Amino acid sequence: MKRRVVITGLGPITCCGTGRDAFWRAIQEGRSGIGPVTYFDAAPFHARCAGEVRDWDPASVFPPHRLKRLDRASQFAVASALLALEDARFPWSRQKPNPRAGVSFGSALGGIAQAESEHVRFLKKGIHGVNPTLALQIFGGASHSNIAIECGFRGPGTTNSNSCASGVIAVGEAMRMIRDNRADVMIAGGTEAPLSPLTFGAFDTIKTMSRWQGDAPFACRPFDLHRDGFVMGEGAASLVLEEYGHAVQRGAPIYAEVAGFGLSNEAYHMTTPLPTGESVVACLRETLGDAGMEPGEIDYINAHASSTQLNDANETACIKTVFGGHARRLAVSGTKPFTAHPLGATGAIETVICALALDRGYLPPTLHHRDADPRCDLDIVPNQGRSQTLRAAMNNAFGFGGINASVALRRRSE
């Protein structure tokens, strides 16, 4: 039999709340964290809104000598991991490293914003004006490496960079590591800190972000007829994944079981989804097959729902193909109006939402829905969440390059 993998700790850091309880309150209260850009002057751009983590105080988490070596993305990563480990009541020690604990993380852009700011210093002062630890801060594997160093986790370690699918892929790969007996415990998650002028402007240039000029939170409106693009955000989320027997033996809290994972690539276009949807369909079916589930067992899908015209309509069509008549009974919400879209961190944040939805018996809503799109005719839980006992949930994440990932969670069972 396959080793079972469960979620025992959650550590979200988002624009609508940090920590499990504050984050979940925002979800239940329908409180968006999206606001006007304040980190830099957004006047040159068409997009003016973002999901900024405005209450972040790294000095409250890290001593000065550690902060010198951590860019904002790695700060989020390590801090979210510590929140998740505390929630899981899992002991860790740098002095007594654990060879059976590892880290699987994701980030689309890693330390790009830090590199951008240091480049400004370089142009003004030359190389001697640049932070001497820059190379250590911005390399792709910085997130998982810093978590492993902080916690003494000597098991498998990796950071993937598969665009907006990175967080879900990190969870899926961590599940596989435990299932294949390469680790007993894994920190899985994603982090992103992309809110800097050049990076923000680059996405604005390719017209993928919302150009909404009204009340900022309404810039993100998945499945709405008039949706016009995603809203960039920042943040992180970590989940403690653990072999079931290991978790039970130490009396750990269990939120849900990670049951299946699917991954595909469309080999079609860097930004436009494959019109036939066949690769997304294959990904969702692989996820169900890996979980040993029938479509009718899924009660909730946290959709990628990026609030772009093509993506939301394409995802709806794919869900209908995979779930058939059951699609009419499925709850399918898009939760990016709460958190914005922190790129590679989003899939991890939304896996946290799925785990809490299963544990608490609550369907998160799709906020800011005003005008129905006939191409998105699913039960999107519009505007108001609702209580419902859930058996299983899926979390979809689709990224640039046609990367599709999905993970299936099952409600805890003995």
C-alpha positions in Angstrom: 0.0 0.0 0.0 1.1 3.6 -0.6 2.1 5.6 2.4 -0.6 8.1 3.2 0.3 11.8 3.5 -1.5 14.2 5.6 -1.4 18.0 6.3 -0.6 18.8 9.9 0.4 22.5 9.8 -0.5 25.6 7.9 1.4 28.9 7.7 -0.1 31.5 5.3 1.4 35.0 4.9 -1.0 37.0 2.6 -2.2 40.5 2.0 -5.5 39.6 3.7 -4.0 38.0 6.8 -1.0 36.3 8.3 -1.2 33.1 10.2 -4.0 30.5 10.0 -6.6 32.2 12.2 -6.2 35.7 10.8 -6.2 34.4 7.2 -9.3 32.2 7.7 -11.2 35.1 9.4 -10.6 37.2 6.3 -12.0 34.3 4.1 -15.1 33.9 6.2 -15.6 37.7 6.4 -15.2 38.2 2.7 -12.4 40.7 3.2 -10.1 41.3 0.3 -6.5 42.3 0.8 -6.2 44.1 -2.6 -5.5 47.8 -2.6 -3.7 50.5 -4.6 0.0 50.1 -5.2 2.0 51.9 -2.5 5.5 50.4 -2.8 6.3 52.5 -5.9 4.8 55.0 -8.2 2.4 53.1 -10.5 1.4 56.1 -12.5 3.4 55.0 -15.6 1.4 51.7 -15.7 -2.1 50.8 -16.7 -2.4 48.4 -13.7 -2.6 50.3 -10.4 -3.7 47.6 -7.9 -1.8 44.9 -6.0 -1.9 42.6 -3.0 0.7 44.1 -0.7 1.5 42.5 2.7 1.5 45.8 4.5 1.9 44.6 8.0 5.1 42.6 7.4 7.9 43.3 10.0 10.8 41.0 9.3 12.7 42.3 12.4 10.1 40.6 14.6 11.0 37.2 13.1 14.7 37.4 12.2 17.8 38.7 14.0 19.9 41.3 12.1 22.6 38.9 11.0 20.0 36.6 9.4 18.2 39.5 7.7 21.4 40.5 5.9 21.2 37.2 3.9 17.4 37.1 3.2 15.6 38.9 0.5 11.8 39.5 1.0 10.8 36.3 -0.8 13.0 34.2 1.5 11.8 36.1 4.5 8.3 35.1 3.6 9.3 31.5 2.9 11.1 31.0 6.2 8.5 32.8 8.3 5.7 30.9 6.8 7.5 27.6 7.4 7.9 28.5 11.1 4.2 29.4 11.3 3.3 26.0 9.8 5.7 24.1 12.1 4.3 25.9 15.1 0.8 25.0 14.0 1.8 21.4 13.5 3.5 21.3 16.9 6.5 19.7 15.1 9.8 19.9 16.9 12.8 21.1 15.0 16.4 21.9 15.9 19.4 23.3 14.0 21.6 21.6 16.5 20.1 18.2 15.9 19.4 18.0 12.1 16.6 15.7 10.9 17.5 13.6 7.9 13.9 12.4 7.5 12.5 16.0 7.1 12.8 17.9 3.9 11.6 21.0 2.0 9.7 21.3 -1.3 9.1 24.9 -2.3 8.1 27.0 -5.4 8.6 30.5 -6.6 8.0 31.9 -10.1 10.5 34.8 -9.8 12.5 34.2 -6.6 14.6 37.2 -5.7 14.0 39.2 -8.9 12.7 42.2 -7.1 15.8 42.3 -4.8 18.0 42.0 -7.8 16.1 44.9 -9.4 16.7 47.2 -6.4 20.3 46.2 -6.1 20.8 47.0 -9.8 19.7 50.5 -9.1 22.4 50.7 -6.4 24.9 49.2 -8.8 24.3 51.9 -11.4 24.8 54.6 -8.8 27.7 53.3 -6.8 29.2 50.4 -8.7 29.7 46.9 -7.4 30.9 48.0 -4.0 27.6 49.7 -3.4 25.7 46.4 -3.8 24.7 44.2 -0.9 27.6 41.7 -0.6 25.2 38.8 0.0 23.2 39.5 -3.2 24.2 36.3 -4.9 23.0 34.3 -1.9 19.7 36.1 -1.7 18.4 35.8 -5.3 19.4 32.4 -6.6 16.5 30.0 -7.4 17.0 27.6 -4.5 17.2 30.3 -1.8 13.8 29.6 -0.4 14.1 26.0 0.4 17.8 26.3 1.4 17.0 28.9 4.0 14.2 26.9 5.4 16.4 23.9 5.7 19.2 25.9 7.3 16.8 27.5 9.8 15.2 24.2 10.8 17.9 21.6 10.3 16.0 19.6 7.7 18.5 17.4 5.9 16.1 15.4 3.8 15.1 16.1 0.2 15.3 19.8 -0.7 14.1 21.6 -3.9 12.7 24.8 -5.2 10.8 24.6 -8.5 10.1 27.6 -10.7 7.2 26.6 -12.8 5.5 30.0 -13.0 2.0 30.2 -11.3 1.8 26.4 -10.9 4.9 26.4 -8.6 3.1 26.2 -5.3 0.9 23.3 -6.2 3.8 21.4 -7.8 5.7 21.9 -4.6 2.9 20.3 -2.6 2.6 17.4 -5.1 6.3 16.7 -5.1 6.4 16.8 -1.3 3.6 14.3 -1.2 5.5 12.0 -3.5 8.7 12.3 -1.4 6.8 11.0 1.6 4.7 8.5 -0.3 8.0 7.0 -1.8 9.5 6.8 1.7 12.2 9.4 1.0 11.0 11.5 4.0 8.6 11.4 6.8 7.9 15.1 7.0 8.1 17.8 4.3 7.6 21.5 4.4 5.8 22.3 1.2 4.9 25.7 -0.1 5.6 28.7 -2.2 6.8 32.3 -1.9 6.8 35.4 -4.0 7.8 39.1 -3.6 7.5 40.5 -7.2 6.2 44.0 -6.4 8.9 46.2 -7.9 8.6 48.6 -10.8 10.4 46.7 -13.6 8.8 43.4 -12.7 5.3 44.9 -12.3 5.8 46.9 -15.5 6.9 43.8 -17.5 3.6 42.1 -16.7 1.7 45.3 -17.4 3.3 45.5 -20.8 2.0 42.1 -21.9 -1.5 43.1 -20.9 -2.1 40.2 -18.5 -3.0 42.4 -15.4 -6.3 44.1 -14.7 -6.5 47.8 -15.8 -9.4 48.4 -13.4 -9.5 52.1 -12.2 -12.3 51.8 -9.7 -12.4 50.6 -6.1 -9.2 48.5 -5.9 -10.5 45.2 -4.6 -12.9 44.9 -7.5 -9.9 44.7 -9.9 -10.0 40.9 -9.4 -13.3 39.4 -10.3 -13.0 35.8 -11.5 -15.7 34.3 -13.7 -17.3 37.8 -14.1 -18.4 38.8 -17.6 -16.2 41.9 -17.4 -13.1 40.5 -15.8 -10.0 42.0 -17.4 -6.9 40.4 -15.9 -5.1 39.3 -12.7 -3.9 41.4 -9.8 -0.3 40.8 -8.8 0.4 40.1 -5.2 3.1 38.9 -2.8 3.2 36.5 0.1 3.8 32.9 1.0 2.3 29.8 2.4 3.8 26.6 3.9 2.2 23.4 4.8 3.6 20.6 6.9 3.1 17.3 5.1 3.6 14.2 7.2 3.3 10.4 6.8 0.0 9.5 8.4 1.3 7.0 11.0 4.1 9.4 12.0 1.5 12.2 12.5 -0.8 9.9 14.5 2.0 8.6 16.7 2.9 12.1 17.9 -0.7 13.2 18.2 -0.5 15.9 15.5 -3.5 17.8 14.3 -4.6 16.6 10.9 -6.4 19.0 8.5 -6.7 16.8 5.4 -5.0 14.1 3.4 -3.1 14.8 0.3 -4.4 12.1 -2.0 -3.3 12.9 -5.6 -1.3 15.0 -7.9 -1.4 15.7 -11.6 0.9 17.6 -13.9 0.9 18.4 -17.6 2.3 20.9 -20.2 0.3 22.2 -23.2 3.3 22.7 -25.5 1.2 25.4 -27.2 1.9 29.0 -26.2 3.6 30.9 -23.3 0.5 32.8 -22.2 -2.6 31.6 -24.2 -4.3 28.4 -23.0 -4.7 25.5 -25.4 -8.2 26.1 -26.9 -9.1 22.4 -26.8 -8.2 22.2 -23.1 -7.0 18.6 -23.5 -3.9 19.1 -21.4 -5.8 20.6 -18.5 -8.3 17.7 -18.8 -5.4 15.2 -18.8 -4.0 16.9 -15.7 -7.3 16.8 -13.7 -7.9 13.1 -14.7 -4.3 12.2 -13.7 -5.0 13.9 -10.3 -8.1 11.9 -9.7 -6.4 8.7 -10.9 -3.5 9.2 -8.6 -5.9 9.8 -5.7 -8.0 6.7 -6.6 -11.1 8.9 -6.8 -14.1 9.1 -9.0 -15.2 12.6 -10.2 -18.3 12.3 -8.1 -16.3 12.2 -4.9 -15.0 15.8 -5.3 -17.3 18.4 -3.7 -15.2 21.5 -4.1 -12.6 22.9 -6.6 -10.5 25.9 -5.8 -10.1 27.0 -9.4 -7.1 28.8 -10.9 -9.6 31.4 -11.9 -7.0 34.1 -12.6 -9.7 36.6 -13.7 -8.6 36.7 -17.3 -11.1 36.2 -20.1 -9.5 33.2 -21.7 -8.3 31.3 -18.6 -11.6 31.3 -16.7 -13.7 30.2 -19.7 -11.2 27.5 -20.6 -11.0 26.2 -17.1 -14.8 26.0 -16.8 -15.0 24.0 -20.1 -12.3 21.6 -18.8 -14.1 21.0 -15.5 -17.3 20.2 -17.4 -15.4 17.7 -19.6 -13.8 15.9 -16.6 -16.8 16.0 -14.2 -19.7 15.6 -16.6 -23.1 15.8 -15.0 -21.4 16.1 -11.6 -20.1 19.6 -12.6 -23.6 21.0 -11.9 -23.3 19.9 -8.2 -19.7 21.0 -7.7 -18.8 24.2 -5.9 -16.0 25.9 -7.9 -14.7 29.2 -6.4 -11.9 31.5 -7.3 -10.2 33.0 -4.2 -7.7 35.4 -5.7 -10.0 38.4 -4.9 -8.9 37.7 -1.3 -5.1 37.3 -1.8 -4.5 38.8 -5.3 -2.2 36.5 -7.3 1.3 36.1 -5.7 2.4 34.0 -8.8 4.3 31.0 -7.5 3.0 31.2 -4.0 -0.6 31.2 -5.0 -1.0 27.5 -5.4 0.3 26.9 -1.9 -2.0 29.6 -0.4 -5.0 28.1 -2.2 -4.0 24.6 -0.9 -4.2 26.0 2.6 -7.7 27.3 1.7 -8.7 23.8 0.5 -7.4 22.2 3.7 -9.3 24.6 5.9 -12.4 24.3 3.8 -12.4 20.5 4.4 -11.5 20.8 8.0 -14.0 23.6 8.8 -16.8 22.5 6.4 -17.0 25.8 4.6 -17.0 26.8 1.0 -15.0 30.0 0.3 -16.8 32.4 -2.0 -15.8 34.0 -5.3 -15.9 37.7 -4.4 -16.9 40.7 -6.6 -19.2 38.7 -8.9 -21.6 41.1 -10.5 -22.4 40.0 -14.1 -22.6 36.3 -15.0 -20.6 35.0 -18.0 -22.6 32.3 -19.8 -19.2 30.6 -20.5 -18.6 30.2 -16.8 -21.9 28.6 -15.8 -20.7 26.7 -12.7 -21.7 27.1 -9.0 -19.0 29.6 -8.3 -20.3 30.3 -4.7 -20.8 34.0 -5.7 -20.0 36.7 -3.1 -21.1 34.7 0.0 -19.4 31.6 1.4 -21.6 28.8 2.8 -21.3 26.0 5.3 -21.1 22.5 3.8 -19.6 19.2 4.8 -17.0 18.3 2.2 -15.5 14.9 1.4 -12.7 16.0 -1.0 -11.4 19.0 -2.8 -9.1 19.9 -5.7 -6.8 22.8 -6.2 -5.9 23.8 -9.8 -3.0 26.0 -10.8 -2.1 26.9 -14.3 1.0 28.9 -15.3 2.8 30.6 -18.1 4.3 28.2 -20.6 1.2 26.0 -20.4 2.1 24.4 -17.1 -0.9 22.7 -15.5 -0.9 21.3 -12.0 -3.6 20.0 -9.7 -3.7 18.4 -6.3 -6.5 16.5 -4.6 -7.2 16.6 -0.9 -9.4 14.2 1.1 -11.1 15.0 4.4 -9.4 13.3 7.3 -10.4 9.7 7.8 -9.1 7.1 10.1 
